[in-house]
Amino acid sequence: MKKWITFIGVFVLSLAVFISLFVIWQSKVPFSDQEDRAVQMALEQKALAQVDDAEVYNGTISYVTVFGMDENGDDKAVFIPTKASKDPIEEVLLKDGISEKQAIKVVQDEFKVKEVLHAKLGFEDSKVVWEITFFNENDKLNYVYLLFENGNWWKRILNL
């Protein structure tokens, strides 16, 4: 009897782990599909010659930001809408604005940052912005947006 209880316990635990891993894997599929489509579009439209990375940015309109190099060897970010729309593909040379490290430093100089969760380059209201998400010293969630071109504050959502 003891062997059966052990077997059932191990079986249920194994099943729970398998189901959890399957759900996590399936939850990433839509994002990877959007990223793959955006990378393909950036290469097909010759906005980039080489792709290094892609990430989804959710703002007023969701974009996939594709990072890479153009045909001249310049580092570039291309913003591709996730839904088929009339919104054009936007792009920016990374040398024309502040870097991710500089954006994070601006935030750390202004706030008492406990942990930076992420920094994403995105496109909002015809502007290229850095979205910095962090926890402050009081463990409150904060979203701040800096203009890519000069690092000035654009928007702050604090203490959630």
N, C-alpha and C positions, 0 to 999 in steps of 0.2 A: 504493500500500500504506500509506503514511504517513497518508493521509486516512482510510482505513478504521480504523486503530488509534485515531486521534483521535476519529472518530465513535463508535466502540464505547466508548471511555473516557468521553466526554461522556454517552453514553446510559446507561451503567451508573451514573455519578455522579448523573445526573438521576433515575433510577429509585430509587436509594437515598434521595435527599432526599425524593422523593414518598412513598415507603413510610414513612419516618420520620415525616413530618408527618401522614400518615393514621393511624398507630398512636397518636401523641400526641393527635390529635383524638378518636379513638375511646375512648381511656382516660378522657377527661373526661366522656363521655356519661352513665355511671351516676350520677356526682355531680350533674350538672346536672339529671337527671331527678328525683333525690331532692329537690334544692333547689326545683325547680319545684312538685313535689307539696306540699312543706311550706309554701311561700309561698301556694299556693292554699288549703290547709287553714287557715292562720292568718287569711286574709281571709274565708273562708266561715264560720268559727266566730266571727268578729268579735273575735278576740283582738287584731288590729291593724286599723287603718283605712288605714294607708299602710305599705308595705314599702320599706326602704332597702337591705337587704343580707341575704344568707343564706350560712351556711357549715356544713359538716359537722363535727361533733365526735365523735370515736371514743373512747369510754371503755368502761366495763363494758357499757353499752348505747349504741349509736350514736344520736345525735340530730342534727337539723338545727336550728341556732340561727338564728332569723329575727329581724332587727332592724327596728324601725320605730316608728311612732307610733300610740297608741290614739286612741279617739274624743275623749278629753279633751286631746289634744295632748301627752301625756307620752311620752317616749322609753321604749321597752320592748323586752325580749328575750323571745322565745317559743321554748320547747324542744319540738320535735316528734320523737317516735321515728321512726327510718327504717323500721322494720318494723312492720307492722300488729300491734298488741298491745293489751293491756289497760292499759298504762302511760298515764296521763293526760297531756295537754298541760300543761306547766309554764310559768310566766311570771314575770317579775320586772321591776320598774321600774328603769331604769338609775340613777336618782337615789338609790336605796336602797343603793348599794354603791360600791366603788371603780371608777375608770375604768381603761381599758387602760393609759394612760400612767402612772397611779399604781401599777398592778400591776408594770409593767416597772421603774419606779423602785425599788420594794421589792426586786426581784431584783437590780438593779444595785448597790444599797447593800449587799447581803449577799455577792454573788459578784463575781469579776472577769470580767465578761462581755465576750467578744470580739465576738460577733455574735448578735443576737436573730433567730431564724428566724421565729417567729410567736407571737402571743398570741391564744388563742381562749377565748371564754366558753362554758362547758359545764355539763352537769348530771350529777353523780356522787353516788351514795348519798344521795339526797334533799338534796343541797347544790348551790348554784350556785358554780362555781369558775372561776378563770382558770388556763388551762394556758399556761405560758410555756416555749417551747423555745429553747435557746440553746447556742452553743459558748462554752466558757470559754477562759481564756488558754492552756491546754494543748491546744486544739482537740478537747476531749472534748465529746460531746453530753450535754445535761442537760435533763430535764423537771422542772419544779417546778409545784406547784399551790397557789394562794392562795385562801382563802375570799373570795367576792365581797363579802359583807356587811361585812367589817372588814379584809381584807388580811392576816389571820393565815395562817401556814403551815399547809397541810393535809398535803401529801405531797411528797417529793423523790426523784427518781431521778437520781443523779449519776454523772458520769464513765463514760459508755458508750463 
